[in-house]
């Protein structure tokens, strides 16, 4: 661009007022700045815009009158663009990509997607599943705007907003010797085969529960899918631990499970939203975070006990 909108604005003010002095007062800029803007436009376009009358102000030339009509159109278009930009900034539409920890995904994501898109018909919510490290990398790369996380190893460049607490619990097969109990201690299970959910952070958290109780679990298998763990437990292969208690007390193949609350004091997990600290929230992101607070904060996970 060989000129600026400010220079066009100064020209229009001078043309409409017929005076550099009056134009200076109208646009709150010095008279030399008005004169310099007009001189620049005349030089750039190689046309005379004004006839200068000493002490009597300005008159538009024939070329200046044509230029004034086009300048007014340009300024109006700029104002329209500014108004449209403000509207776009406040509008909640388009694609929003966020993430969710794998273990939470099937419980919280369907409700979030359905509710978000029902409230904002012009928007679409895409939620990617992953473990802690994967989602942090996607967040830092700008691939997602936020993700549902646990309060474990949150790096300092992220801000974590807790939503609810998830105490650990044990689950066993319906034929297990302790299946009829409502509560159990880790010590009562420690000699049984333990099937570990072998995901980053999850494995460390569950092993830490044993360590804090002064126990060593008999790890009989490591699996990256909670559904596989549930199916094996339901078949009587061993027991396991989790934090989200699905209302469905059966494995995918229909075999029943028994949930047992853990006696004693154990480190509870908090889950919440994580995002880059200090980053300005877009309207879409703000709407998503607000929805998470509305339907998840201090409430049981959807589809759980």
C-alpha positions as CSV (number, residue, x, y, z in Angstrom):
1,X,0.0,0.0,0.0
2,X,1.3,3.4,-1.0
3,X,-0.9,5.2,1.5
4,X,-2.5,4.7,4.9
5,X,-6.1,4.9,6.1
6,X,-5.0,7.7,8.4
7,X,-3.8,9.7,5.4
8,X,-7.1,9.2,3.7
9,X,-9.0,10.2,6.8
10,X,-7.0,13.4,7.1
11,X,-7.6,14.2,3.4
12,X,-11.4,13.7,3.8
13,X,-11.5,15.8,7.0
14,X,-9.7,18.7,5.1
15,X,-11.9,18.3,2.0
16,X,-15.1,18.3,4.0
17,X,-14.1,21.2,6.3
18,X,-12.3,23.2,3.6
19,X,-9.6,24.0,6.2
20,X,-6.5,22.4,7.4
21,X,-7.0,24.2,10.8
22,X,-10.5,22.9,11.2
23,X,-9.5,19.4,10.0
24,X,-6.7,19.3,12.6
25,X,-9.3,20.1,15.3
26,X,-11.7,17.4,14.0
27,X,-9.3,14.5,13.9
28,X,-7.1,15.7,16.8
29,X,-3.9,15.8,14.9
30,X,-1.4,18.6,14.2
31,X,-1.8,20.9,11.2
32,X,1.6,19.8,9.8
33,X,0.5,16.2,9.9
34,X,-2.6,17.1,7.9
35,X,-0.6,19.0,5.3
36,X,2.0,16.2,5.1
37,X,-0.7,13.6,4.5
38,X,-2.3,15.6,1.7
39,X,1.1,16.3,0.1
40,X,1.9,12.6,0.2
41,X,-1.3,11.6,-1.5
42,X,-0.7,14.2,-4.2
43,X,2.8,12.9,-4.7
44,X,1.9,9.2,-4.8
45,X,-1.0,9.6,-7.2
46,X,0.5,12.5,-9.2
47,X,-2.7,14.6,-9.1
48,X,-3.5,17.9,-7.5
49,X,-6.2,17.5,-4.8
50,X,-6.6,21.0,-3.6
51,X,-6.3,24.6,-4.6
52,X,-4.8,26.5,-1.7
53,X,-6.2,29.9,-1.0
54,X,-3.9,31.9,1.2
55,X,-5.7,32.5,4.5
56,X,-9.0,31.4,2.9
57,X,-8.7,27.7,3.2
58,X,-8.9,24.9,0.5
59,X,-10.9,24.1,-2.5
60,X,-11.1,20.7,-4.2
61,X,-9.8,20.3,-7.7
62,X,-11.9,18.3,-10.2
63,X,-9.5,15.4,-9.5
64,X,-9.9,16.0,-5.8
65,X,-13.7,15.7,-6.0
66,X,-13.4,12.3,-7.7
67,X,-10.8,11.3,-5.2
68,X,-13.0,12.4,-2.3
69,X,-15.9,10.2,-3.5
70,X,-13.6,7.1,-3.6
71,X,-12.0,8.0,-0.3
72,X,-15.4,8.1,1.5
73,X,-16.2,4.7,0.1
74,X,-12.9,3.3,1.3
75,X,-13.4,4.7,4.8
76,X,-16.9,3.3,5.0
77,X,-15.6,-0.1,3.9
78,X,-12.9,0.1,6.6
79,X,-15.5,0.9,9.2
80,X,-17.7,-2.0,8.0
81,X,-14.6,-4.4,8.2
82,X,-13.9,-3.2,11.7
83,X,-17.5,-3.9,12.7
84,X,-17.4,-7.3,11.0
85,X,-14.2,-8.2,12.8
86,X,-15.7,-7.3,16.1
87,X,-18.7,-9.5,15.4
88,X,-16.5,-12.4,14.3
89,X,-14.5,-12.1,17.5
90,X,-17.6,-12.6,19.6
91,X,-19.3,-15.2,17.4
92,X,-19.1,-18.9,18.5
93,X,-18.9,-20.8,15.3
94,X,-16.4,-22.9,13.3
95,X,-14.2,-25.8,14.5
96,X,-12.8,-26.0,18.0
97,X,-10.3,-28.8,18.7
98,X,-9.6,-29.9,22.2
99,X,-8.3,-33.0,23.9
100,X,-9.2,-35.5,26.6
101,X,-7.3,-38.1,28.6
102,X,-8.0,-41.6,27.2
103,X,-9.5,-42.9,30.5
104,X,-12.0,-40.0,30.7
105,X,-12.9,-39.9,27.0
106,X,-15.8,-42.3,26.7
107,X,-17.5,-40.9,29.8
108,X,-17.3,-37.1,29.3
109,X,-16.9,-36.5,25.6
110,X,-20.3,-37.6,24.2
111,X,-22.1,-35.2,26.6
112,X,-19.7,-32.4,25.9
113,X,-20.0,-32.7,22.1
114,X,-23.8,-33.0,22.1
115,X,-24.4,-30.1,24.5
116,X,-21.8,-27.8,22.9
117,X,-23.0,-28.2,19.4
118,X,-26.7,-27.9,20.5
119,X,-26.0,-24.6,22.1
120,X,-23.8,-23.3,19.3
121,X,-25.3,-24.6,16.0
122,X,-22.6,-22.9,14.0
123,X,-19.8,-24.5,15.9
124,X,-18.3,-28.0,15.8
125,X,-16.4,-29.6,18.6
126,X,-13.6,-32.1,17.8
127,X,-12.1,-34.0,20.8
128,X,-8.9,-36.0,20.4
129,X,-8.0,-38.7,22.9
130,X,-4.5,-39.2,24.2
131,X,-2.3,-39.6,27.2
132,X,-0.9,-36.7,29.3
133,X,2.3,-36.2,27.3
134,X,0.7,-36.4,23.9
135,X,-2.0,-33.9,24.8
136,X,0.5,-31.4,26.3
137,X,2.6,-31.6,23.1
138,X,-0.6,-30.9,21.0
139,X,-1.5,-28.0,23.3
140,X,2.0,-26.4,23.0
141,X,1.9,-26.9,19.2
142,X,-1.4,-25.2,18.9
143,X,-3.2,-28.3,17.7
144,X,-5.8,-28.1,20.5
145,X,-7.0,-25.2,22.6
146,X,-7.4,-27.1,25.9
147,X,-7.7,-30.6,27.2
148,X,-9.3,-32.5,30.1
149,X,-6.4,-33.6,32.3
150,X,-5.5,-35.0,35.7
151,X,-3.7,-33.0,38.3
152,X,-0.5,-35.0,37.9
153,X,2.8,-33.4,36.7
154,X,1.2,-30.2,35.3
155,X,4.1,-28.2,33.8
156,X,4.5,-24.5,34.8
157,X,3.6,-23.2,31.4
158,X,0.1,-24.7,31.7
159,X,-2.8,-23.5,33.9
160,X,-5.0,-26.2,35.4
161,X,-8.6,-25.5,36.5
162,X,-9.9,-28.4,38.7
163,X,-13.4,-29.7,38.1
164,X,-13.9,-32.6,40.4
165,X,-12.2,-35.2,42.6
166,X,-12.0,-38.9,41.7
167,X,-11.0,-41.2,44.6
168,X,-9.4,-44.5,43.6
169,X,-11.4,-47.8,43.9
170,X,-10.7,-51.5,43.2
171,X,-12.7,-53.7,40.9
172,X,-12.8,-57.5,40.9
173,X,-14.8,-60.3,39.2
174,X,-18.3,-61.2,40.5
175,X,-16.8,-64.5,41.6
176,X,-13.9,-63.0,43.6
177,X,-13.8,-63.9,47.3
178,X,-14.3,-60.2,48.2
179,X,-16.9,-59.4,45.5
180,X,-19.7,-59.1,48.0
181,X,-17.9,-56.5,50.1
182,X,-18.5,-52.8,49.7
183,X,-15.1,-51.7,50.9
184,X,-11.6,-53.3,50.9
185,X,-8.1,-52.4,51.9
186,X,-5.2,-52.6,49.5
187,X,-3.5,-55.0,51.9
188,X,-6.4,-57.5,51.4
189,X,-5.8,-57.4,47.7
190,X,-2.0,-57.1,47.6
191,X,-1.4,-60.9,47.2
192,X,-3.8,-61.2,44.3
193,X,-2.6,-60.8,40.7
194,X,-2.7,-57.1,39.8
195,X,-3.6,-55.9,36.3
196,X,-2.0,-52.5,35.7
197,X,-3.4,-49.9,33.4
198,X,-0.1,-49.1,31.8
199,X,-0.5,-45.5,30.6
200,X,1.8,-42.6,31.3
201,X,1.0,-41.1,34.7
202,X,-1.7,-43.7,35.4
203,X,0.8,-46.5,36.0
204,X,2.9,-44.2,38.3
205,X,-0.2,-43.1,40.2
206,X,-1.5,-46.7,40.9
207,X,1.9,-48.0,41.8
208,X,2.3,-45.0,44.2
209,X,-0.9,-46.0,46.0
210,X,0.7,-49.4,46.9
211,X,4.0,-47.7,47.8
212,X,2.4,-45.2,50.1
213,X,0.6,-48.1,51.9
214,X,3.9,-49.9,52.3
215,X,2.9,-52.7,49.9
216,X,4.2,-54.3,46.7
217,X,1.6,-55.3,44.1
218,X,1.9,-58.6,42.3
219,X,1.8,-57.2,38.8
220,X,0.5,-59.9,36.5
221,X,-0.1,-57.9,33.4
222,X,0.3,-54.4,31.9
223,X,-2.3,-53.1,29.4
224,X,-2.9,-49.8,27.8
225,X,-6.7,-50.2,27.4
226,X,-9.0,-49.9,30.4
227,X,-11.6,-52.1,28.5
228,X,-9.0,-54.9,28.2
229,X,-8.3,-54.6,31.9
230,X,-12.0,-54.7,32.8
231,X,-12.5,-57.8,30.6
232,X,-9.6,-59.7,32.1
233,X,-10.7,-58.8,35.6
234,X,-14.3,-59.9,34.9
235,X,-12.8,-63.3,33.8
236,X,-11.1,-63.7,37.2
237,X,-7.5,-63.1,35.9
238,X,-6.8,-60.6,38.7
239,X,-8.0,-57.3,40.1
240,X,-7.3,-53.7,39.2
241,X,-7.7,-50.1,40.3
242,X,-9.3,-47.1,38.6
243,X,-10.7,-43.7,39.5
244,X,-13.7,-43.4,37.2
245,X,-16.5,-45.7,38.3
246,X,-18.7,-46.5,35.2
247,X,-22.4,-47.1,36.1
248,X,-22.1,-50.2,33.9
249,X,-20.7,-52.9,36.1
250,X,-19.8,-55.3,33.4
251,X,-17.0,-55.8,30.9
252,X,-17.6,-55.3,27.2
253,X,-18.4,-59.1,26.8
254,X,-21.1,-58.7,29.5
255,X,-19.3,-60.5,32.3
256,X,-20.1,-58.8,35.6
257,X,-17.7,-56.8,37.8
258,X,-17.8,-55.7,41.5
259,X,-16.6,-52.3,42.6
260,X,-15.0,-51.9,46.0
261,X,-14.2,-48.6,47.7
262,X,-10.7,-48.4,49.2
263,X,-10.5,-48.0,52.9
264,X,-7.9,-45.7,54.3
265,X,-6.3,-42.5,53.1
266,X,-5.3,-42.5,49.5
267,X,-4.1,-39.8,47.1
268,X,-7.3,-38.8,45.2
269,X,-7.1,-37.6,41.6
270,X,-8.5,-34.3,40.5
271,X,-9.4,-33.8,36.9
272,X,-10.0,-30.5,35.2
273,X,-9.1,-28.4,32.2
274,X,-5.5,-27.5,31.1
275,X,-4.5,-24.8,28.7
276,X,-1.5,-22.6,28.0
277,X,-1.1,-20.2,30.9
278,X,-1.8,-16.5,30.0
279,X,-3.0,-17.3,26.5
280,X,-6.0,-15.2,25.5
281,X,-9.2,-17.2,25.3
282,X,-11.2,-17.2,22.0
283,X,-15.0,-17.1,22.3
284,X,-15.1,-20.8,21.3
285,X,-12.5,-21.8,23.9
286,X,-14.2,-19.7,26.6
287,X,-17.6,-21.3,25.7
288,X,-16.1,-24.8,26.0
289,X,-14.4,-24.1,29.3
290,X,-17.6,-22.6,30.7
291,X,-19.5,-25.7,29.6
292,X,-17.0,-28.0,31.3
293,X,-17.5,-26.0,34.5
294,X,-21.3,-26.2,34.2
295,X,-21.7,-29.9,33.6
296,X,-18.6,-31.4,35.2
297,X,-17.6,-29.2,38.2
298,X,-18.1,-30.8,41.6
299,X,-20.4,-33.5,40.0
300,X,-20.0,-37.2,39.3
301,X,-18.6,-38.0,35.9
302,X,-21.3,-38.6,33.3
303,X,-22.2,-42.2,33.3
304,X,-20.6,-43.0,36.7
305,X,-21.9,-43.9,40.1
